[in-house]
């Protein structure tokens, strides 16, 4: 079983920045494509960004392009999400997720394709 633990959330003013981390254990990190999702109150969980096993392939939802940056450190078994120019609409609980993929360049944007999830970290953006 793969365990995922998110950290780095908090309260930030609009225009500010946060960096989320997702530390993993219990599996071979480099076997897994990773994703970040978020869920705001009263809304469905939505895809934010995904990164392939190799780290070469990334996909962002349109609303965060140019502001968010995903990266991974396979030596530290950790995936990061740098969030800049945060907006009130970015406020949500952010979840990281992992899915084992056969190919190093595969990414997944559908939450149903992910096998493992963290508990989430709250991001609050004040206007």
PEVENNOR-V615756 format. One record per residue. N is the residue number from 0. PHI is phi in whole degrees, -180 to 180 (999 if undefined). Layout:
# PEVENNOR-V615756
{{N:PHI} {N:PHI}}
This chain:
# PEVENNOR-V615756
{{0:999} {1:-98} {2:-108} {3:-127} {4:-131} {5:-88} {6:-154} {7:104} {8:-71} {9:164} {10:-102} {11:-143} {12:-78} {13:-55} {14:93} {15:-83} {16:-133} {17:-143} {18:-125} {19:-91} {20:-125} {21:-135} {22:-92} {23:-118} {24:-154} {25:89} {26:-155} {27:-90} {28:-54} {29:-71} {30:-84} {31:-116} {32:-77} {33:-124} {34:-144} {35:-118} {36:-127} {37:-144} {38:-141} {39:-93} {40:-55} {41:78} {42:-121} {43:-78} {44:-66} {45:-127} {46:-71} {47:-112} {48:-163} {49:-138} {50:-138} {51:-76} {52:-55} {53:-75} {54:85} {55:-80} {56:-109} {57:-135} {58:-140} {59:-121} {60:-69} {61:-58} {62:-70} {63:-114} {64:-59} {65:84} {66:-116} {67:-106} {68:-140} {69:-98} {70:-151} {71:-142} {72:-123} {73:-67} {74:-73} {75:-104} {76:55} {77:-136} {78:-117} {79:-122} {80:-134} {81:-87} {82:-119} {83:-118} {84:48} {85:-66} {86:-119} {87:-55} {88:-69} {89:-82} {90:-63} {91:180} {92:-88} {93:-101} {94:-119} {95:-102} {96:-145} {97:-132} {98:-140} {99:-77} {100:-127} {101:-77} {102:-105} {103:-70} {104:-106} {105:-75} {106:-129} {107:-129} {108:-112} {109:-92} {110:-62} {111:-67} {112:-85} {113:-91} {114:-97} {115:-131} {116:-135} {117:-87} {118:-83} {119:99} {120:-135} {121:-82} {122:-118} {123:-120} {124:-120} {125:-93} {126:-94}}
